[in-house]
Structure formats: C-alpha cells, structure tokens
Amino acid sequence: MTDSAYAWFEREQRERGIDIAQVKASLNALKIETPSWGYADQGTRFQTFKKAGAARTVTEKLEDAAMVHRLTGACPNVAIHIPWDHTDDYGKLAADARSLGIGIGAVNPNLFQEDAYMLGSVTHHDPAVRRRAVEHLLECVDIARATGSDALSLWFADGTNYPGQADFRQRKGWMEESLRELYAGLDPHMRMLIEYKFFEPAFYHTDLADWGMAYNTALKLGPQAEVLVDTGHHPQGTNIEHIVAYLLDEGRLGGFHFNARKYADDDLIVGSANPYELFLIFSQIALAERDRAHPAVKRTAERIAYMIDQSHNIEAKVPAMIRSVMNVQTQYAKALLINWDALAEAQRAGDVLEAEAAVREAFEQNVTPLLQAVREEAGLPADPMQAYKASGYGARIVSARSPKAVTH
C-alpha cells in the first residue's frame, strides 16, 4: 500500500464525517473463528473431492488455522467438531493449540452421521436414541470444559421427510426436554448457540426450521441460550438483516456462521454470491455497536461470536479460509463507513432516496487502503492472500501430507 493511497482515503472519509480512529479500533476488535472441518477434505452429497495438502488430522487442522491467524491477525480461535476432532486428551489439544498461538473455540456436536439418527436424534421416537444424543451433547460440555471453550454450537438435522411420519408437537417437546438437560449441564460462563435451518436434510419439515423457533427455544431455556444465524440457512429472499436487528434488540443474537449460497445450500465462500447482503447484515451490527442509548443492545453486539462455516469442496483449504476472512473484514469495514448522522437526518425527513443513498454510498467505498493500513499498523501483511502465496506454506503441506509422506 502506498502512503498516498491511504492519505487520500482518510481525507475523503473525514470529509464525509467518519471517525477513522474509531473505525480502525472496531476493525482491530473483529475476531472470526475458523472451523477445523474447513481445512479437511469436504464434498457434497454426491462426492468428496480429495485436495492435495488438505488436513488429515486434528493436529494438521490446528496448524492450518494457526497459519490463517498469523497472516490475518483476526482468527485467534478454531472451532472443533466432535467426533471429527476426537482425541484422547482434550487438555493436550488445547495446549497444542496454544503452542501455535491460537485457542479452541466453539465445540460442535455431531448428531447427524450415525445410522441411529436417521429418524432424528433428540427428537427421535425411541427414548434410547434420545438418551444417546443427550449423552453426546453432555460429552461436548465436558470437552468444552477441558479445552477452555465457552460455547456449544448446536445444529440439528432432525426432521421428517413425509406427512404423517411423526407428531410435530411431540417432537417439539422432546427437543425442549433434551436441551433443558443440556442447559443444566453448562458452566456459568458457557453459552449455548442454537442454529436453525428451514430445510435439508429432512425434506418435509425440520424441527428447528427458522430463527423464531430457535429464539423461542432459547427464551424457554434461559439467558445462556442464544440464537446462531447461519447466513445460508434461509428461504430465498429472506431479509436476514431484519432478523439480525430483531435478535439484537432482544439480546439473543449469539453468533454467526458465515457462508454464502446462490440456491439451496450454504457451501460457498462468504461474500462471494451476495456481498451487499453481508454488508447490510453488518450495518445493523455496526449501528448496534454504537447505540449508547441502549447499552444492553450494545453489549449484545459486542459479544457476537463470528464463525466461518463453509464446505470448501473444490478450493484449496487455507487460501479459501483467508479469502473468507478478508471478505468479512471488507464488508464490516464498509458498514463502519456509513454516515449515521446523514442517515438519521434523511429518515427523520422521510427522504427515502437520501436514506438509501447514505447506505449505498458506504457500500461503494474502496476500503482496500483502510484494511491494508490497519494490518500494517498491527505488524501484519498488508495483503494476507499474497503473503500466503509467497510463504510457500501451500507447497510444504502438499509435500508433507502426500500419500508418500511418512506420518506419525
């Protein structure tokens, strides 16, 4: 980055009435958790494509996550998925992560890959299956305790494929009963983040189909239960930023799983298909972060858990994760450049076009000089993607993780 490019940017933003020092502080505070599974081979329901250099063990996943954090400075924690990341010593896993300069983030139970869960896990008609599912959830609390994690991220594939297959209300009761037991097992500092998805893999109904169901469940459980918004888990055309604003106002927005989609699933890199949507989501968060009139809303916004959750099917894993992080930073930076005073004035005047223009003007800003300056001031590469290419890390892991390489 040239000094003149940033100087021009800073001068322009000050003329727009933007507090650049505060923008930089907010960008430095943004932390994004990466998922261990995002570094391993993944696929679709049709095929898993093997990629040279993909992580094969939880140790290799930690190494890749640490590399992403070293280059971006924004990813201090890595989420784990159980049993994908099972190990005999979770205290050692946490120590290994710390030795690499990162920590263990949210623990994600897996209640969708065993044959026993074909007809449901915590909503299965067989009490023995429900018991098995709850025991796994409680196991994940123990794992969170051992690794220093403060969050369980819960997604349930439970649902039905045909009318008459099961009793909706009965399954709702089983879900709440199971989650009450899990909630009682949480430590006081832990959070339960409840995710939802309106369809798939069940094609007739899913037991937690939308944000309202997740929110209602969280309310019944208590203040340690919050809603997790996955940006790909909505019907087409859903106004996600409205959901975000509502949950912020209610104090129940716990976290995000960032990704993107064009049609039905959520496997694309965040910000790739609809960056304006991501910007508008962040605009609601940025507004809440500066809401001194409502301190509870401000506190909710400041403790959101930001997580990447993507299936990198055809991409090289580490650069795909770096690109994801950079896309999130870009749209958050743009949201921080909204002139809130001008927007409020247009809203008070009922000037629809001026209000829309105040939002769109921020989205159209080129924030590259800003992000490069923030990174350089923090001692980070101005362009993490170029730094990754120059590092040789990709070639090293391809060599080390090839079938011919000796592993221990």
C-alpha positions as CSV (number, residue, x, y, z in Angstrom):
1,M,0.0,0.0,0.0
2,T,1.2,3.5,-0.8
3,D,1.0,6.2,1.9
4,S,-0.7,8.5,-0.6
5,A,-3.5,6.0,-1.2
6,Y,-4.3,5.8,2.4
7,A,-3.9,9.5,3.0
8,W,-6.4,10.2,0.2
9,F,-8.8,7.7,1.7
10,E,-8.5,9.1,5.2
11,R,-9.0,12.6,4.0
12,E,-12.1,11.6,2.0
13,Q,-13.6,9.8,4.9
14,R,-13.0,12.7,7.3
15,E,-14.8,15.0,4.8
16,R,-17.7,12.5,5.0
17,G,-17.8,12.9,8.7
18,I,-16.3,9.5,9.6
19,D,-14.3,8.9,12.7
20,I,-11.4,6.9,11.2
21,A,-9.8,6.2,14.6
22,Q,-13.0,4.5,15.8
23,V,-13.3,2.6,12.5
24,K,-9.8,1.2,13.0
25,A,-10.5,0.3,16.6
26,S,-13.6,-1.6,15.5
27,L,-11.7,-3.4,12.7
28,N,-9.0,-4.5,15.2
29,A,-11.6,-5.8,17.6
30,L,-13.3,-8.0,14.9
31,K,-12.3,-11.7,15.6
32,I,-13.5,-14.5,13.4
33,E,-13.4,-18.1,14.4
34,T,-12.4,-20.6,11.7
35,P,-13.7,-24.2,11.6
36,S,-11.4,-27.2,11.9
37,W,-13.5,-29.0,9.3
38,G,-12.9,-26.2,6.8
39,Y,-9.3,-27.4,6.5
40,A,-10.1,-31.0,5.7
41,D,-11.5,-32.7,2.6
42,Q,-15.1,-31.9,2.1
43,G,-17.7,-32.5,-0.5
44,T,-21.4,-32.6,-1.4
45,R,-24.0,-35.4,-1.1
46,F,-22.6,-36.6,-4.4
47,Q,-18.8,-36.7,-3.9
48,T,-16.0,-35.7,-1.6
49,F,-13.1,-34.3,-3.7
50,K,-9.6,-35.1,-2.4
51,K,-7.4,-32.0,-2.4
52,A,-3.6,-32.2,-2.1
53,G,-2.5,-30.7,1.2
54,A,-5.8,-30.9,3.0
55,A,-5.6,-31.6,6.7
56,R,-6.0,-35.2,7.7
57,T,-5.7,-35.0,11.5
58,V,-6.8,-32.5,14.1
59,T,-3.2,-31.5,14.6
60,E,-2.9,-30.6,10.9
61,K,-6.1,-28.6,11.2
62,L,-4.7,-26.6,14.1
63,E,-1.5,-25.9,12.1
64,D,-3.6,-24.6,9.2
65,A,-5.8,-22.5,11.5
66,A,-2.7,-21.0,13.1
67,M,-1.3,-20.1,9.6
68,V,-4.5,-18.2,8.8
69,H,-4.3,-16.4,12.1
70,R,-0.7,-15.4,11.6
71,L,-1.5,-13.8,8.3
72,T,-4.8,-12.2,9.1
73,G,-4.4,-11.5,12.9
74,A,-8.2,-11.9,13.1
75,C,-8.7,-15.7,13.8
76,P,-7.4,-16.5,17.3
77,N,-9.8,-19.5,17.8
78,V,-10.6,-22.6,15.8
79,A,-13.9,-24.4,16.3
80,I,-13.9,-28.2,16.7
81,H,-16.4,-30.8,15.6
82,I,-17.0,-34.0,17.7
83,P,-16.3,-36.8,16.8
84,W,-14.5,-35.5,13.7
85,D,-11.9,-34.0,16.0
86,H,-12.0,-36.7,18.7
87,T,-8.8,-37.1,20.7
88,D,-8.0,-39.0,23.9
89,D,-6.7,-35.9,25.7
90,Y,-8.5,-32.6,25.1
91,G,-6.4,-30.8,27.6
92,K,-3.4,-31.6,25.4
93,L,-5.4,-30.5,22.3
94,A,-5.9,-27.1,23.9
95,A,-2.2,-26.9,24.9
96,D,-1.2,-27.8,21.3
97,A,-3.4,-25.0,20.0
98,R,-1.9,-22.5,22.5
99,S,1.6,-23.5,21.4
100,L,0.6,-22.5,17.9
101,G,-0.8,-19.1,19.0
102,I,-4.5,-20.0,18.8
103,G,-7.2,-21.3,21.1
104,I,-10.2,-23.7,20.9
105,G,-13.4,-22.0,20.0
106,A,-16.9,-23.4,19.9
107,V,-17.5,-27.1,20.3
108,N,-19.9,-28.6,17.7
109,P,-21.6,-31.8,18.5
110,N,-22.4,-34.2,15.6
111,L,-25.9,-35.7,15.7
112,F,-26.4,-36.5,12.1
113,Q,-24.0,-39.0,10.8
114,E,-24.8,-42.2,12.7
115,D,-27.4,-44.7,11.5
116,A,-29.2,-44.4,14.7
117,Y,-30.1,-40.8,13.9
118,M,-31.8,-41.5,10.6
119,L,-35.2,-40.6,12.1
120,G,-33.9,-38.0,14.5
121,S,-31.6,-37.5,17.4
122,V,-33.0,-35.5,20.3
123,T,-36.5,-35.8,18.6
124,H,-36.3,-39.5,17.8
125,H,-39.4,-41.6,18.8
126,D,-37.1,-44.1,20.6
127,P,-36.1,-42.8,24.1
128,A,-32.8,-44.8,23.9
129,V,-31.8,-42.8,20.8
130,R,-32.7,-39.6,22.5
131,R,-30.7,-40.6,25.5
132,R,-27.7,-41.4,23.3
133,A,-28.0,-38.0,21.7
134,V,-28.2,-36.1,25.0
135,E,-25.2,-38.0,26.4
136,H,-23.2,-36.9,23.4
137,L,-24.3,-33.3,24.0
138,L,-23.2,-33.6,27.6
139,E,-19.9,-35.1,26.5
140,C,-19.3,-32.0,24.4
141,V,-19.8,-29.8,27.5
142,D,-17.1,-31.8,29.2
143,I,-14.9,-31.3,26.1
144,A,-15.6,-27.5,26.2
145,R,-14.6,-27.5,29.8
146,A,-11.4,-29.4,29.1
147,T,-10.4,-27.2,26.2
148,G,-11.3,-23.8,27.7
149,S,-14.2,-23.3,25.2
150,D,-17.1,-21.1,26.3
151,A,-19.6,-22.1,23.6
152,L,-21.5,-25.0,22.2
153,S,-22.7,-24.6,18.7
154,L,-25.8,-26.7,18.1
155,W,-27.3,-27.7,14.8
156,F,-29.8,-30.5,14.5
157,A,-30.6,-32.3,11.2
158,D,-33.8,-33.6,13.0
159,G,-36.9,-33.6,10.8
160,T,-39.2,-35.7,8.7
161,N,-39.5,-36.5,5.0
162,Y,-43.2,-37.3,4.7
163,P,-46.5,-36.2,6.1
164,G,-47.6,-38.4,9.0
165,Q,-44.1,-39.6,9.7
166,A,-44.1,-38.1,13.2
167,D,-46.0,-35.9,15.6
168,F,-44.7,-32.3,15.3
169,R,-45.7,-31.2,18.8
170,Q,-44.4,-34.4,20.4
171,R,-41.0,-33.8,18.7
172,K,-41.0,-30.2,19.9
173,G,-41.5,-31.5,23.4
174,W,-38.6,-33.9,23.1
175,M,-36.3,-31.2,21.7
176,E,-37.1,-28.9,24.6
177,E,-36.7,-31.7,27.2
178,S,-33.3,-32.7,25.8
179,L,-32.0,-29.1,25.6
180,R,-33.1,-28.4,29.2
181,E,-30.9,-31.2,30.4
182,L,-28.0,-29.9,28.3
183,Y,-28.6,-26.3,29.5
184,A,-28.5,-27.5,33.2
185,G,-25.0,-29.0,32.5
186,L,-23.5,-25.8,31.2
187,D,-20.9,-23.9,33.3
188,P,-22.0,-20.4,34.2
189,H,-19.6,-18.8,31.6
190,M,-20.8,-21.0,28.8
191,R,-23.2,-20.2,26.0
192,M,-25.5,-22.5,24.0
193,L,-25.8,-21.2,20.4
194,I,-28.9,-22.6,18.8
195,E,-28.8,-22.8,15.0
196,Y,-31.7,-23.4,12.6
197,K,-32.2,-24.4,9.0
198,F,-35.5,-24.3,7.2
199,F,-34.9,-27.5,5.2
200,E,-32.4,-30.2,4.4
201,P,-31.5,-32.9,5.1
202,A,-35.1,-33.5,6.0
203,F,-37.4,-32.5,3.2
204,Y,-40.9,-32.3,4.7
205,H,-40.1,-30.4,7.9
206,T,-37.2,-29.7,10.2
207,D,-37.7,-29.4,14.0
208,L,-35.8,-26.1,14.3
209,A,-36.8,-24.5,11.0
210,D,-36.3,-20.8,11.5
211,W,-35.0,-18.1,13.8
212,G,-38.3,-17.8,15.6
213,M,-38.2,-21.4,16.7
214,A,-34.6,-21.1,17.8
215,Y,-35.4,-17.8,19.6
216,N,-38.4,-19.3,21.4
217,T,-36.4,-22.3,22.5
218,A,-33.6,-20.0,23.8
219,L,-36.2,-18.0,25.8
220,K,-37.5,-21.1,27.5
221,L,-34.0,-22.3,28.4
222,G,-32.5,-19.1,29.9
223,P,-30.0,-16.3,29.3
224,Q,-27.1,-18.7,28.4
225,A,-29.1,-19.8,25.3
226,E,-28.9,-17.6,22.3
227,V,-29.6,-17.8,18.5
228,L,-26.9,-18.6,15.9
229,V,-27.7,-17.2,12.5
230,D,-26.2,-19.1,9.6
231,T,-26.3,-16.9,6.6
232,G,-27.1,-19.8,4.2
233,H,-30.0,-21.3,6.2
234,H,-32.9,-19.2,5.0
235,P,-35.5,-19.3,2.2
236,Q,-34.7,-17.3,-0.9
237,G,-35.3,-13.6,-0.4
238,T,-35.2,-13.7,3.4
239,N,-34.3,-10.3,4.9
240,I,-31.5,-11.6,7.2
241,E,-30.5,-8.1,8.3
242,H,-34.0,-7.7,9.8
243,I,-33.7,-10.9,11.7
244,V,-30.3,-9.7,13.0
245,A,-31.8,-6.3,14.1
246,Y,-34.6,-8.1,15.9
247,L,-32.4,-10.5,17.8
248,L,-30.0,-7.7,18.7
249,D,-32.9,-5.8,20.2
250,E,-34.0,-8.8,22.1
251,G,-30.5,-9.5,23.4
252,R,-30.4,-13.0,21.9
253,L,-28.1,-12.8,18.9
254,G,-25.3,-15.1,20.0
255,G,-23.4,-15.8,16.8
256,F,-23.0,-16.2,13.1
257,H,-22.0,-19.0,10.8
258,F,-20.7,-17.1,7.7
259,N,-21.0,-18.6,4.3
260,A,-22.9,-17.8,1.1
261,R,-25.2,-19.6,-1.3
262,K,-26.9,-19.0,-4.6
263,Y,-29.6,-21.6,-4.4
264,A,-30.2,-24.0,-1.6
265,D,-27.2,-24.9,0.5
266,D,-24.5,-22.9,2.3
267,D,-21.3,-24.1,0.9
268,L,-19.9,-21.0,-0.9
269,I,-17.3,-18.6,0.4
270,V,-18.9,-15.8,2.5
271,G,-19.4,-12.6,0.5
272,S,-18.9,-14.3,-2.9
273,A,-22.6,-14.6,-4.1
274,N,-24.2,-11.5,-2.5
275,P,-21.7,-9.2,-0.8
276,Y,-24.4,-6.5,-0.4
277,E,-26.4,-8.8,1.9
278,L,-23.3,-9.3,4.1
279,F,-22.7,-5.6,4.2
280,L,-26.3,-4.9,5.2
281,I,-26.1,-7.5,8.0
282,F,-23.0,-5.7,9.3
283,S,-24.7,-2.4,9.0
284,Q,-27.2,-3.5,11.7
285,I,-24.4,-4.7,13.9
286,A,-22.4,-1.6,13.4
287,L,-25.4,0.5,14.4
288,A,-26.0,-1.5,17.5
289,E,-22.3,-1.3,18.5
290,R,-22.6,2.5,18.7
291,D,-26.0,2.5,20.4
292,R,-25.2,4.2,23.7
293,A,-28.9,4.9,24.3
294,H,-29.5,1.1,24.7
295,P,-26.4,-0.3,26.5
296,A,-27.9,-3.9,26.5
297,V,-28.1,-3.9,22.7
298,K,-24.6,-2.5,22.5
299,R,-23.3,-5.3,24.8
300,T,-25.1,-8.0,22.7
301,A,-23.5,-6.6,19.5
302,E,-20.0,-6.5,21.1
303,R,-20.1,-10.2,22.2
304,I,-21.3,-11.8,19.0
305,A,-19.4,-14.9,18.1
306,Y,-18.4,-14.7,14.4
307,M,-17.6,-18.0,12.8
308,I,-16.9,-19.3,9.3
309,D,-18.8,-22.4,8.4
310,Q,-18.2,-23.4,4.8
311,S,-17.6,-26.6,2.8
312,H,-14.6,-25.9,0.6
313,N,-15.4,-28.6,-2.0
314,I,-13.1,-27.5,-4.9
315,E,-10.9,-24.9,-3.3
316,A,-7.5,-25.2,-1.7
317,K,-8.4,-25.0,2.0
318,V,-6.1,-22.5,3.6
319,P,-6.3,-19.8,0.9
320,A,-10.1,-20.3,0.8
321,M,-10.2,-19.5,4.5
322,I,-8.1,-16.5,4.1
323,R,-10.3,-15.2,1.4
324,S,-13.3,-15.8,3.6
325,V,-11.8,-13.8,6.4
326,M,-10.8,-10.9,4.1
327,N,-14.4,-10.8,2.6
328,V,-15.9,-10.5,6.1
329,Q,-13.4,-7.7,7.0
330,T,-14.2,-5.9,3.8
331,Q,-18.0,-5.8,4.3
332,Y,-17.6,-4.9,8.0
333,A,-15.3,-2.1,7.1
334,K,-17.8,-0.7,4.6
335,A,-20.6,-0.9,7.2
336,L,-18.4,1.2,9.6
337,L,-18.2,3.9,6.9
338,I,-22.0,4.7,7.0
339,N,-22.6,8.3,7.9
340,W,-25.1,7.6,10.6
341,D,-25.9,11.3,11.2
342,A,-26.8,11.8,7.5
343,L,-28.8,8.6,7.5
344,A,-30.8,9.6,10.6
345,E,-31.5,13.1,9.1
346,A,-32.9,11.5,5.9
347,Q,-35.0,9.1,8.0
348,R,-36.4,12.0,10.1
349,A,-37.3,13.9,6.9
350,G,-38.9,10.8,5.3
351,D,-36.5,11.1,2.4
352,V,-36.4,7.6,1.1
353,L,-33.8,8.2,-1.6
354,E,-31.4,10.1,0.6
355,A,-31.6,7.4,3.2
356,E,-30.9,4.6,0.7
357,A,-28.1,6.7,-0.7
358,A,-26.4,7.1,2.7
359,V,-26.3,3.4,3.0
360,R,-25.2,2.7,-0.6
361,E,-22.5,5.3,-0.5
362,A,-20.7,3.4,2.2
363,F,-21.0,0.1,0.3
364,E,-19.4,1.7,-2.7
365,Q,-16.3,2.8,-0.8
366,N,-13.0,1.2,-1.7
367,V,-11.8,0.0,1.7
368,T,-8.6,-1.7,0.5
369,P,-6.3,1.2,1.6
370,L,-8.0,1.2,5.0
371,L,-7.7,-2.5,5.6
372,Q,-4.1,-2.5,4.4
373,A,-3.2,0.3,6.8
374,V,-4.9,-1.5,9.7
375,R,-3.0,-4.6,9.0
376,E,0.4,-2.9,8.6
377,E,-0.1,-0.9,11.8
378,A,-0.7,-4.3,13.6
379,G,2.5,-5.7,12.1
380,L,0.6,-8.0,9.7
381,P,0.9,-8.4,5.9
382,A,-1.0,-5.8,4.0
383,D,-2.4,-8.5,1.7
384,P,-2.7,-11.8,3.6
385,M,-3.5,-13.7,0.3
386,Q,-0.3,-12.5,-1.4
387,A,1.6,-13.2,1.8
388,Y,0.3,-16.8,1.8
389,K,1.3,-17.3,-1.8
390,A,4.8,-16.0,-1.0
391,S,5.2,-18.1,2.1
392,G,5.5,-21.5,0.4
393,Y,3.2,-22.9,3.1
394,G,0.9,-24.5,0.4
395,A,3.7,-26.3,-1.3
396,R,5.1,-27.5,2.1
397,I,1.8,-29.1,3.3
398,V,1.2,-30.7,-0.1
399,S,4.6,-32.3,0.2
400,A,4.3,-33.2,3.9
401,R,0.7,-34.6,3.6
402,S,1.1,-36.5,0.4
403,P,0.4,-40.3,0.5
404,K,4.1,-41.0,0.2
405,A,4.9,-38.8,3.2
406,V,5.7,-40.5,6.5
407,T,3.2,-39.5,9.2
408,H,3.5,-40.2,13.0
